[in-house]
Amino acid sequence: MNGKVRDRIEIAEDTPKDEILALAKSAENVGKHLEGAELVKEIVVPGKLVNLVVKPA
């Protein structure tokens, strides 16, 4: 989130991007940081990382 590691999840390599995003957003520590923030951009590199860019509300 904004370039900082907030959580780690393990998923299968063939998981679709939309499911990867849903799993990442539902991670406990990520969810806390998403509350009250505006999601600006979602970056998914399958098999490597998910980055959520947010702006404070």
C-alpha positions as CSV (number, residue, x, y, z in Angstrom):
1,M,0.0,0.0,0.0
2,N,1.6,3.2,-1.2
3,G,4.8,1.3,-1.6
4,K,4.9,-0.2,1.9
5,V,4.3,-3.8,2.8
6,R,1.2,-4.1,4.9
7,D,0.5,-7.8,4.6
8,R,1.6,-11.0,2.7
9,I,-0.8,-13.5,1.1
10,E,0.0,-16.7,-0.7
11,I,-2.1,-17.7,-3.7
12,A,-1.9,-19.9,-6.8
13,E,0.0,-18.5,-9.8
14,D,-3.0,-18.9,-12.1
15,T,-5.3,-16.8,-9.9
16,P,-7.1,-14.1,-11.9
17,K,-6.3,-10.4,-11.2
18,D,-9.7,-9.5,-9.9
19,E,-9.6,-12.3,-7.3
20,I,-6.0,-11.3,-6.3
21,L,-7.2,-7.7,-5.7
22,A,-10.2,-9.0,-3.6
23,L,-7.9,-11.1,-1.5
24,A,-5.4,-8.3,-1.0
25,K,-8.1,-5.8,0.0
26,S,-9.6,-8.3,2.5
27,A,-6.3,-8.8,4.3
28,E,-6.7,-7.6,7.9
29,N,-3.9,-5.0,8.0
30,V,-4.7,-3.7,4.5
31,G,-8.4,-3.2,5.3
32,K,-7.5,-1.0,8.2
33,H,-5.5,1.3,6.0
34,L,-8.2,1.4,3.3
35,E,-10.9,2.6,5.7
36,G,-11.6,6.3,5.1
37,A,-9.2,6.5,2.2
38,E,-9.7,7.1,-1.5
39,L,-8.4,4.3,-3.7
40,V,-6.5,6.0,-6.6
41,K,-4.8,3.1,-8.4
42,E,-4.4,-0.7,-8.3
43,I,-1.2,-2.3,-9.5
44,V,-1.1,-6.1,-9.9
45,V,2.0,-8.0,-11.0
46,P,0.8,-11.7,-11.0
47,G,3.1,-13.9,-8.9
48,K,4.9,-11.0,-7.4
49,L,3.0,-8.1,-5.9
50,V,-0.1,-6.0,-5.4
51,N,0.2,-2.3,-4.8
52,L,-2.8,-0.1,-3.8
53,V,-2.3,3.6,-4.1
54,V,-4.6,5.6,-1.7
55,K,-5.2,9.2,-0.7
56,P,-6.3,10.1,2.8
57,A,-9.9,11.3,2.8
